């Protein structure tokens, strides 16, 4: 591994560390800035979500809107990414555990899941940025607390 690849890997690691901190602290602007101008994020909130889920945000404006409207408080815990780097493009698979808690009317919902992200990156004038990110859920556990029947659809969070 040459010096350039070492520098690229360190920059990509910092980018991923920034992802967790910025999303979990609700820094929507900072989080959206981690993506390319035409970047996208495709979630898989639940293990039963079909694999053809559309991206929730395309481009920084769409990603910013998604992050600002995300109702849950989260804690992302990443494993070590497996990076492949080819010139100005890179890819990674990143193991993760995520915990989310949100209030929906009179109910509190919490979610724990583990899985991985598949990520594509591009080197830009700003440095490495996330181009495409896809969540892949392996297992999940959901709980709902409140009075009476749940008023939300646990699949869509609508």
CORTAHU-V841933 format. One record per residue. N is the residue number from 1. PHI is phi in degrees with one decimal (999 if undefined). OMEGA is omega in degrees with one decimal (none if undefined). NEAR is the number of other ideal C-beta (glycine too) atoms within 8 Angstrom. Layout:
BEGIN
n:N phi:PHI omega:OMEGA near:NEAR
n:N phi:PHI omega:OMEGA near:NEAR
END
This chain:
BEGIN
n:1 phi:999 omega:-178.7 near:4
n:2 phi:-84.0 omega:-176.0 near:5
n:3 phi:-62.7 omega:179.8 near:5
n:4 phi:-65.1 omega:179.1 near:6
n:5 phi:-65.6 omega:176.5 near:9
n:6 phi:-61.7 omega:178.8 near:9
n:7 phi:-63.0 omega:178.4 near:8
n:8 phi:-61.9 omega:-179.7 near:12
n:9 phi:-62.8 omega:177.8 near:11
n:10 phi:-64.3 omega:178.9 near:8
n:11 phi:-64.7 omega:178.1 near:10
n:12 phi:-66.4 omega:176.3 near:15
n:13 phi:-62.2 omega:178.4 near:9
n:14 phi:-64.2 omega:177.1 near:8
n:15 phi:-58.9 omega:179.9 near:14
n:16 phi:-69.3 omega:175.3 near:12
n:17 phi:-63.7 omega:178.0 near:8
n:18 phi:-64.2 omega:179.2 near:10
n:19 phi:-55.9 omega:-176.8 near:12
n:20 phi:-66.4 omega:-177.9 near:11
n:21 phi:-63.7 omega:-175.8 near:9
n:22 phi:-69.1 omega:178.9 near:11
n:23 phi:-69.9 omega:-176.1 near:12
n:24 phi:-69.6 omega:177.0 near:10
n:25 phi:-98.3 omega:177.8 near:6
n:26 phi:62.1 omega:172.6 near:8
n:27 phi:-87.4 omega:-173.6 near:9
n:28 phi:-61.1 omega:-179.5 near:9
n:29 phi:-64.7 omega:178.8 near:7
n:30 phi:-63.5 omega:179.7 near:9
n:31 phi:-64.0 omega:-179.2 near:12
n:32 phi:-62.5 omega:-179.3 near:13
n:33 phi:-69.4 omega:177.3 near:7
n:34 phi:-76.1 omega:-177.8 near:11
n:35 phi:-99.8 omega:171.7 near:14
n:36 phi:-66.6 omega:179.9 near:9
n:37 phi:-56.3 omega:-179.8 near:6
n:38 phi:-108.5 omega:-177.4 near:7
n:39 phi:-67.5 omega:178.5 near:15
n:40 phi:-147.5 omega:175.8 near:14
n:41 phi:-129.9 omega:178.0 near:13
n:42 phi:-119.0 omega:-179.2 near:12
n:43 phi:-85.3 omega:167.2 near:8
n:44 phi:-133.5 omega:-173.1 near:13
n:45 phi:-56.1 omega:-174.0 near:8
n:46 phi:-130.1 omega:179.8 near:11
n:47 phi:-60.2 omega:-179.1 near:9
n:48 phi:-88.9 omega:177.6 near:4
n:49 phi:-70.9 omega:178.2 near:11
n:50 phi:-63.8 omega:-177.8 near:4
n:51 phi:-76.1 omega:179.4 near:5
n:52 phi:-100.3 omega:178.3 near:4
n:53 phi:-66.4 omega:178.8 near:8
n:54 phi:-74.9 omega:175.4 near:5
n:55 phi:-59.0 omega:177.2 near:8
n:56 phi:-85.6 omega:178.9 near:8
n:57 phi:-146.7 omega:174.3 near:13
n:58 phi:-123.8 omega:-175.2 near:8
n:59 phi:81.1 omega:-176.2 near:10
n:60 phi:-61.2 omega:179.6 near:10
n:61 phi:-64.1 omega:178.3 near:7
n:62 phi:-66.3 omega:177.9 near:12
n:63 phi:-66.7 omega:177.8 near:16
n:64 phi:-62.1 omega:178.8 near:12
n:65 phi:-61.4 omega:178.0 near:9
n:66 phi:-59.5 omega:-176.1 near:11
n:67 phi:-64.0 omega:179.5 near:13
n:68 phi:-66.8 omega:-176.7 near:7
n:69 phi:-94.2 omega:-177.0 near:6
n:70 phi:-65.8 omega:-170.2 near:8
n:71 phi:-80.9 omega:-171.3 near:7
n:72 phi:-97.8 omega:167.2 near:9
n:73 phi:-87.5 omega:-173.4 near:8
n:74 phi:-128.4 omega:171.0 near:10
n:75 phi:-139.2 omega:177.7 near:8
n:76 phi:-96.7 omega:176.9 near:11
n:77 phi:-126.1 omega:-176.3 near:7
n:78 phi:-99.9 omega:166.0 near:10
n:79 phi:-88.2 omega:179.9 near:6
n:80 phi:-69.4 omega:178.5 near:5
n:81 phi:-70.8 omega:171.3 near:12
n:82 phi:-103.8 omega:-176.3 near:7
n:83 phi:-95.0 omega:163.1 near:9
n:84 phi:-124.8 omega:-175.6 near:7
n:85 phi:-125.2 omega:176.7 near:10
n:86 phi:-135.3 omega:179.3 near:5
n:87 phi:64.9 omega:-178.2 near:5
n:88 phi:-96.4 omega:177.2 near:4
n:89 phi:-130.1 omega:178.4 near:10
n:90 phi:-148.0 omega:177.4 near:13
n:91 phi:-143.5 omega:178.1 near:10
n:92 phi:-152.6 omega:163.9 near:14
n:93 phi:-115.1 omega:-174.2 near:10
n:94 phi:-125.8 omega:176.1 near:12
n:95 phi:-66.8 omega:178.8 near:10
n:96 phi:-150.0 omega:166.5 near:12
n:97 phi:-126.0 omega:-179.4 near:9
n:98 phi:-135.7 omega:175.6 near:12
n:99 phi:-119.9 omega:177.5 near:9
n:100 phi:-134.2 omega:177.0 near:10
n:101 phi:-134.0 omega:179.5 near:9
n:102 phi:-142.0 omega:176.3 near:11
n:103 phi:-103.1 omega:-178.9 near:7
n:104 phi:-129.2 omega:-176.4 near:10
n:105 phi:66.3 omega:-179.2 near:7
n:106 phi:-93.4 omega:-175.5 near:6
n:107 phi:-116.1 omega:173.4 near:12
n:108 phi:-114.5 omega:177.9 near:10
n:109 phi:-117.4 omega:174.1 near:17
n:110 phi:-129.5 omega:-175.8 near:11
n:111 phi:-139.7 omega:174.0 near:13
n:112 phi:-126.3 omega:175.2 near:9
n:113 phi:-142.1 omega:173.3 near:13
n:114 phi:-130.2 omega:-178.4 near:11
n:115 phi:176.3 omega:-179.6 near:12
n:116 phi:-158.7 omega:171.5 near:9
n:117 phi:-102.9 omega:165.0 near:12
n:118 phi:-105.7 omega:-171.6 near:10
n:119 phi:-130.6 omega:171.1 near:13
n:120 phi:-116.0 omega:-178.4 near:11
n:121 phi:-123.7 omega:171.0 near:14
n:122 phi:-131.9 omega:172.5 near:10
n:123 phi:-82.0 omega:-179.3 near:11
n:124 phi:-123.3 omega:175.4 near:8
n:125 phi:-63.0 omega:178.2 near:2
n:126 phi:-85.9 omega:-174.4 near:4
n:127 phi:108.8 omega:178.7 near:7
n:128 phi:-66.1 omega:177.3 near:11
n:129 phi:-138.2 omega:176.7 near:14
n:130 phi:-75.0 omega:177.6 near:14
n:131 phi:-99.1 omega:178.0 near:11
n:132 phi:-137.7 omega:177.3 near:9
n:133 phi:-137.7 omega:-179.3 near:13
n:134 phi:-128.2 omega:173.9 near:10
n:135 phi:-82.6 omega:175.9 near:10
n:136 phi:-130.9 omega:-176.2 near:9
n:137 phi:-94.7 omega:176.5 near:13
n:138 phi:-97.6 omega:176.1 near:8
n:139 phi:-137.6 omega:177.3 near:8
n:140 phi:-152.7 omega:174.7 near:10
n:141 phi:-136.5 omega:-180.0 near:7
n:142 phi:-120.8 omega:172.9 near:9
n:143 phi:-135.5 omega:178.4 near:6
n:144 phi:-130.9 omega:179.3 near:10
n:145 phi:-126.3 omega:178.1 near:7
n:146 phi:157.2 omega:-179.8 near:9
n:147 phi:-98.0 omega:177.8 near:3
n:148 phi:78.6 omega:-179.4 near:5
n:149 phi:-69.4 omega:179.3 near:3
n:150 phi:-61.3 omega:179.4 near:8
n:151 phi:-98.7 omega:179.8 near:8
n:152 phi:-122.3 omega:173.1 near:11
n:153 phi:-83.5 omega:-175.3 near:6
n:154 phi:-66.2 omega:177.7 near:9
n:155 phi:-86.7 omega:-172.7 near:7
n:156 phi:-106.0 omega:-175.7 near:4
n:157 phi:62.8 omega:175.6 near:11
n:158 phi:-81.6 omega:none near:4
END
